[in-house]
């Protein structure tokens, strides 16, 4: 199962980071290939983006971020599903206050493609997840710095 973990230390209080993460409108558009998202309820978000798996396979992906557990202000965990599949993966965002104005943020994502093309898809996902996670970490860090100045 391909997975990736990212750690970032930010000179931003944990409360500001939580306020940012709590609203998907702040971070969902930061994923490469973003098309749209919709908050269905407190525990579910639908999300569409264009996937480009290393220039080999391009397609529109529709995901459901489900079973979101909000453990304010420390952790948000979730499952990823496709509308026609039960389970695709899971992940979390975790924040730890280093001091009053500095926070360590950890993001984790694991994907597990199944079916006849599952092995090939997981190989492609491994490289794509690493690249995307790095891009998302930079984008979210930059957006959080803007957000903290409001």
N, C-alpha and C positions, 0 to 999 in steps of 0.2 A: 504494500500500500504506500503510494507516494505521500510524503508529508514534508512540511517545512515549518521551522520556527524562526521567528525574528525577535530580536531584543533591541529596544531603543530607549536611551535615557534622554528625557526632555526637561528643560528648565521651565516647567509649567506645573502648577499645583494639581494634585490628583482630582480635586473637585471640578476644575475646568475641563480636564480630560474626560471625566465621567459625563459632564453635561454635553460634551461634543459627541461621545460615543452613543449616548442614550438616544440621539436622533439620527435615524438612518439617512435623512436628507443631507446630513453633513459629510458622511463618508461613503455611501453607496456609489455616488457618481465618480469617485476617485479610482475605481477599478478600471484598468485598461479595457477598452471596447464597450464601456457602459452604454446602454440604450435607455433603460428606464427601470424604476422600482416602484413598489407600492406596499405600504404598511397595511397589512390585513387586520392585525390586532397586536396586542402586546407581545404575543409569542410567535408571530409569523410575518414574514416579509417575502414578497415575490420580487424576482430580480432578473432582468434580461441584459445580456451583453453579447458581443461578438467575440468568439474565441478564435485565436490564431495559434495553433499548436506548432510552434517553431517553423511556420511557413509551410507545413505539410498538410494540415487540415484546418479549414476555416468553416465555422458554422455559428449560427445563432443559438445561444444557450439560454434556456429558461430554468431558473432554479427557484426552489422554495427554501428559505432559511426558516427552519421550524424548531419547535421546542426550545425557544430562546429562554434561558434562565438568567435573570438579572440579579446579581449579587452585588448590589451597590455598596461602595464604589470600587470594589475589588475585581470582579470578574463577570464576563458575559460569555456564556457557552451556548453552542447551537449545533444543530444537525443540518446538513445540506441534502436536499432531495431534488430529483427531477420530477416533473408532474406525472410521468408515467413509470416511475421507479419508487421503491420504498426507501432506499437508503443509498446515498452517494458518498457521504463523508461527514466530518464533524470538525469543529474548531472552537477556539476561544480567544478572547482578548482579556488580558490580565494587567492590572495596574498595581504598582506597589510604590507608596510614598517613600522616597529616599530621605527627604527632609520636607520642610514646609513648602518649598518652591521647586522641588525636583522630583520627578516620577519616572520610574522604570516601567515601560510598557512592553508586554510580550504578546505576540500574536502567533497562533498555531493553526494550521490547516492540514487535514488529512483527507485524501480522496481515495476511493476504492471502486474502480470501474469493474463491472462484472459482465458476464455474457460472452459470446463468441469472440469479440474483439477486446475483451477486458485486459488481457496481458499487454497487447500492443498499446491500448489507450493508457494504461498505467505507466508504461515506459515513457510515453509522450508527456503525460501529466507531470511526471517527476521533474523534468527539465522546465516545463512551462510554469509549474507552481513556484519553483525557486526564482525564476525571473520575475514573475508577476508579484510575488511577495515582496521582493526587493523594491520594485516600482511603487507598490502600494504603501510600503513603510515610509518611503521618501515623501510620497504625496500626502499621506496622513500627517506626518510630522510637520510639513510645511503648512498645511491647512490648520493644524492645531496651533501653530505659532501665530497665524493670522487671527484665529478664533480667540486666543487668549488676550489679544490686544483690544478686544471690543469692550 
